Amino acid sequence: MTAAERAPFLIVETGQPVGSLKRYGRFPHWIRVAAGLAARVVAEVDAVRGEPLPAPDGLAGVIVTGPAAFVTDRAEWSERTAGWIREVVQEGTPLLGICYGHQLLAHALGGEVDYNPAGRESGTVFIDLHPPAFEDPIFAALPPRFPAQATHLQTVLRPPEGATVLARSEQDACHAFRWGEHAWGVQFHPEFATHHMRGYVRARADCLRNHGRCPRTVAREVSAAPQARQLLRRFVQHARGHHGTRNGAADRG
C-alpha cells in the first residue's frame, strides 16, 4: 500500500438516517462502503455532537454527509462546520459534500441555500450534465444523463461566486458544482442503494403527498443508480492522486 493509499479520509457526520434505515448503519458506513474505502483509512467526526473538527493536515480528503437538516436553521454546529469547511477547501484539501453537505459547502463559500420553489425532490431522478462536467476530474467519465437517488426540500438557489455548475435535474438547477480545483457538492446521494431510497420515500410519504406526488409511484420507480455511485470512488481516486502529488512536491521542496 502506497503512502497515498494509507492517507486517511475524514467523514463529517451531520445527522442520522431516518429511523427505519438505522438497521443498515449510519451515513459514514454507507459512504465508506460505496466509496470502496477500508475502515482503517477512514476517520469519523460527529459534528452535531460537537466533536472537534481536526486540521486537514495529512488527510487525503473529506466527505460531508447529508441528513434531513436545514442549512437555513443556522444551527450552531452547522455554522461552526461551515467555517471549518471554508478553511479546508481554501487550503486545497479535496472535499465532497453530499445533499446537506452540498448545501453547507455552498453556504460556507457565500452561496444561497433555501427551499426549492419546485418542491420536494424524491426518488430516482435523472441528472443532466453541463458541458464543463465533461472535463471535470470526477464527472468526466459519466454519461451526459444518468439516474441518481435524491431526497430534499432545500437546495442551492445561488452557487458561490466562482463555482462551476456541473449538473441539473428537472426540479433542481444546481445538482452539482465544483469550487476551485478540489471541492465538489452533489445534491443527490451517491451512497444510496435502492433499499435506502425506498426507505426514504416511505418515511417522507406524507410530505410527498403534500407536494402532489404519489409515494407508491415514486417508490415503484426507484431503480439502481450505478453511475452516480461511481462518483464516490472517482472522488477517492482524485483525492489520493492529489495527496500524492502534494506530498511529493513537499518532499522535493
C-alpha positions in Angstrom: 0.0 0.0 0.0 1.4 3.4 -1.0 1.6 6.4 1.3 -1.3 8.0 -0.7 -3.4 4.8 -0.1 -2.7 4.9 3.6 -3.7 8.6 4.0 -7.0 8.9 5.9 -10.3 10.2 4.7 -12.4 12.1 7.1 -16.2 11.7 7.0 -18.0 14.5 8.8 -21.3 13.2 10.1 -24.1 15.8 10.1 -27.0 13.7 11.3 -28.6 10.3 11.3 -30.6 8.4 8.7 -34.4 8.1 9.2 -35.3 5.6 12.0 -36.4 2.8 9.7 -33.0 2.7 8.0 -30.8 2.7 11.0 -30.5 -1.1 10.9 -28.3 -0.6 7.9 -25.9 1.6 9.9 -25.1 5.3 9.8 -24.3 7.5 6.8 -20.5 7.2 7.2 -20.8 3.4 6.8 -22.9 3.7 3.7 -20.4 6.2 2.2 -17.4 4.2 3.2 -18.8 1.0 1.5 -19.9 2.8 -1.6 -16.6 4.6 -1.9 -14.6 1.3 -1.5 -12.7 2.6 1.5 -11.3 0.2 4.1 -12.3 1.0 7.7 -8.6 1.5 8.7 -8.3 4.6 6.4 -11.5 6.3 7.5 -11.9 8.7 10.5 -15.3 9.9 11.5 -16.4 13.1 13.3 -19.9 13.8 14.6 -20.3 17.5 14.0 -23.8 17.6 15.6 -22.5 16.3 18.9 -19.7 18.9 18.8 -16.8 16.5 18.3 -13.7 18.6 17.3 -13.1 19.0 13.6 -9.4 18.4 13.0 -6.9 20.3 10.9 -6.8 18.8 7.4 -3.1 18.2 7.5 -2.3 14.7 6.4 -5.9 14.0 5.2 -6.4 12.6 1.7 -9.9 14.1 1.6 -13.1 15.0 3.4 -16.7 13.8 2.8 -19.6 15.7 4.4 -22.8 13.7 4.9 -26.4 14.6 4.0 -29.1 14.1 6.7 -32.5 15.7 7.0 -31.4 19.1 8.4 -31.9 22.6 7.1 -29.0 24.9 6.5 -31.4 27.9 6.9 -31.8 26.9 10.6 -28.3 28.2 11.1 -27.7 25.8 14.0 -24.5 26.4 16.0 -22.9 23.1 15.0 -23.8 23.8 11.3 -22.3 27.3 11.2 -19.2 26.1 13.0 -18.8 23.3 10.5 -19.4 25.7 7.6 -16.5 27.8 8.9 -14.3 24.8 9.1 -15.3 23.7 5.6 -14.3 27.1 4.2 -10.9 26.8 5.7 -10.4 23.2 4.4 -11.3 24.0 0.8 -9.4 27.3 0.7 -6.3 25.3 1.9 -6.8 22.9 -1.1 -7.8 19.7 0.7 -10.2 17.7 -1.6 -13.8 17.8 -0.2 -17.1 16.3 -1.3 -20.4 17.5 0.2 -23.5 15.3 -0.2 -27.0 16.7 0.0 -26.8 18.7 3.2 -23.1 18.7 2.8 -23.5 20.1 -0.7 -25.7 22.9 0.6 -23.4 23.6 3.5 -20.4 23.9 1.2 -22.3 26.4 -0.9 -23.4 28.4 2.2 -19.8 28.3 3.6 -18.5 29.9 0.4 -21.1 32.6 0.1 -23.8 30.9 -1.9 -27.6 31.0 -1.2 -29.5 28.0 0.2 -33.2 27.9 0.8 -36.4 25.8 0.0 -36.6 24.7 -3.6 -39.5 26.5 -5.3 -40.3 23.3 -7.2 -41.0 21.4 -4.0 -39.7 18.2 -2.7 -37.5 16.1 -5.0 -37.5 12.5 -4.1 -36.8 9.1 -5.7 -34.7 8.1 -8.6 -34.2 11.3 -10.7 -32.3 11.9 -13.9 -29.2 14.1 -13.8 -28.2 16.1 -16.9 -24.6 17.2 -17.1 -23.5 20.7 -18.3 -20.6 20.9 -20.7 -18.0 21.8 -18.0 -18.6 18.4 -16.4 -17.1 16.6 -19.4 -13.7 17.9 -18.4 -14.2 17.6 -14.7 -11.9 15.2 -12.7 -14.7 13.2 -11.2 -17.6 13.8 -13.6 -15.8 13.4 -16.9 -16.4 9.6 -17.2 -20.1 9.8 -16.6 -22.7 9.8 -19.4 -24.5 13.1 -20.3 -27.6 11.8 -18.5 -27.8 9.3 -15.7 -30.1 8.3 -12.8 -29.4 9.2 -9.2 -31.1 9.0 -5.8 -32.4 12.2 -4.3 -34.5 13.4 -1.3 -34.5 17.0 -0.3 -36.6 20.1 0.3 -33.9 22.7 0.3 -31.4 23.4 -2.5 -28.6 25.7 -3.7 -30.5 28.6 -5.2 -27.4 30.6 -5.9 -24.0 28.8 -6.2 -20.9 30.5 -4.6 -19.1 33.1 -6.7 -16.6 31.4 -8.9 -18.3 28.0 -8.7 -18.8 25.9 -11.8 -22.3 24.3 -12.0 -21.9 20.8 -13.4 -25.3 19.2 -13.4 -29.1 19.8 -13.0 -32.3 17.8 -12.8 -35.8 18.6 -13.8 -36.5 20.2 -10.4 -33.1 21.5 -9.4 -30.9 23.8 -11.4 -27.8 23.1 -9.3 -27.5 19.4 -8.6 -23.7 19.5 -8.6 -21.0 22.2 -8.6 -17.2 22.4 -8.3 -15.5 25.3 -6.5 -11.8 25.7 -7.2 -10.0 22.5 -8.2 -10.7 20.1 -5.4 -14.1 20.9 -3.8 -17.5 19.4 -5.0 -21.1 19.5 -3.9 -23.7 17.0 -5.1 -27.3 17.3 -4.2 -28.1 13.7 -4.9 -27.0 10.8 -2.8 -24.3 8.7 -4.5 -24.1 6.4 -1.4 -27.8 5.4 -1.6 -28.7 1.9 -2.8 -32.3 1.2 -3.9 -33.3 0.0 -0.4 -32.1 3.3 1.1 -34.0 5.3 -1.4 -37.3 3.3 -1.0 -36.9 3.7 2.8 -36.7 7.4 2.4 -39.7 7.5 0.1 -41.8 5.6 2.7 -40.5 7.9 5.5 -41.4 11.0 3.5 -44.8 9.8 2.2 -46.9 12.5 3.8 -44.6 15.2 2.6 -44.6 13.8 -0.9 -48.4 13.8 -0.9 -48.4 17.4 0.3 -46.3 18.2 -2.7 -48.6 16.5 -5.1 -46.6 13.3 -5.5 -47.8 9.7 -5.1 -45.4 7.9 -2.7 -46.3 4.4 -4.1 -45.5 5.6 -7.7 -42.2 7.2 -6.6 -41.2 4.0 -4.7 -42.1 1.8 -7.6 -40.0 3.9 -10.0 -36.9 3.7 -7.8 -34.1 2.0 -9.8 -30.3 1.4 -9.4 -28.0 4.3 -10.0 -24.6 2.8 -10.6 -23.1 5.8 -12.5 -24.0 8.2 -9.6 -22.4 5.7 -7.2 -19.2 5.8 -9.2 -18.6 9.4 -8.2 -17.5 8.4 -4.7 -14.8 6.1 -6.0 -13.7 8.7 -8.5 -13.5 11.3 -5.7 -11.4 8.9 -3.7 -9.1 8.3 -6.7 -8.8 12.1 -7.3 -8.1 12.9 -3.6 -5.4 10.2 -3.4 -3.7 11.4 -6.5 -3.8 15.0 -5.3 -2.4 13.9 -1.9 0.4 12.0 -3.5 1.3 15.0 -5.8 1.2 17.4 -2.9 3.3 15.3 -0.6 5.8 14.6 -3.4 6.2 18.3 -4.0 6.7 18.9 -0.3 9.3 16.3 -0.1 11.2 17.8 -3.1 10.9 21.2 -1.5 
